[in-house]
Each structure stands twice: as structure tokens, then as C-alpha cells.
Amino acid sequence: MDYDQQQLSTEQSSKPHDNIDKVPNEKWQHSRKALPFKEFDLEIDYVDSLSFEVEYYTSKDQTSAAIHEIDQEKIVGEKALNQLTPHFMELSFDQDSTEEEVIDDVIHVFGLDDTYKEFKLRVIYNNGNRAVYED
């Protein structure tokens, strides 16, 4: 799948993560433990209103994910996890990385165009630390 300028939807709901399909964690146990974060919420906007959005959340019992690109079908649940997991495993940033390192890593791993007008990534690391990376 081509990830260039792909968008993920993070539609707001009354409860966080209610708008995306949840998958039981048994299948994702190994990759979930290998990731440095338990929440990854990415929004990238481009000049021509093309956007790329990713929403990933995992808890003790379940994992949820969504990918959305404007004018494209929203991908959720197991299909989204299948597409996101290889990319998440390639990410090399952690909570000690600089903002520039995090942004460069995400752009590179997802194969996105770096001519965005706005980049926003919210991460909750496994230890509970929260970070927001913006450009």
C-alpha cells in the first residue's frame, strides 16, 4: 500500500477511541510489547488539504487503530493494525529523542511528503509520559 499523503481519522467522540474498531490483544501481544508507546495520534495536513491521520491506542485488553486519508476509505481495526504494525516496528524514536528526530523518523518511516503545512503527533509512552511533537 502506498502511504504517500495518506490520512487517518481521529474523529472526536464522547470517549477517547470510541470511534475506532478494537481488536483483542492476544494477536498483537508481541508487537504491542515491543513498541515504546501505548498511544500514537498523528495528524499531518498538506497545503492542498490532503491530510494523513493515524490513531493507535492499546490497553491491557484491546488495541484499536485507524488510518484515514481525505477522499479515501477509512481503514480501521485489524486491517489498520496490519498496515501500521510494520511501520511502528521501524520507528526508532523514544521519549529521549528531540522533536526534530521524532518528526523526521515518522515522515521517513511512513514514506510521507515532508512539505506538510502542519505536523502534530501526540504520544503516550509505556511509562505514562506524554509528549506532543509539532511543526
ZIZIZI-V200104 format. One record per run of one state. SS is the DSSP state (a for helix, b for strand, c for the rest). FROM is the first residue (numbers start at 1). TO is the last residue. If there is no record, write none. Layout:
# ZIZIZI-V200104
ss=(SS SS)
from=(FROM FROM)
to=(TO TO)
This chain:
# ZIZIZI-V200104
ss=(c b a c b c b c b c b a c a c b c b c)
from=(1 22 25 35 37 46 51 59 62 70 75 77 91 99 110 118 126 130 135)
to=(21 24 34 36 45 50 58 61 69 74 76 90 98 109 117 125 129 134 135)
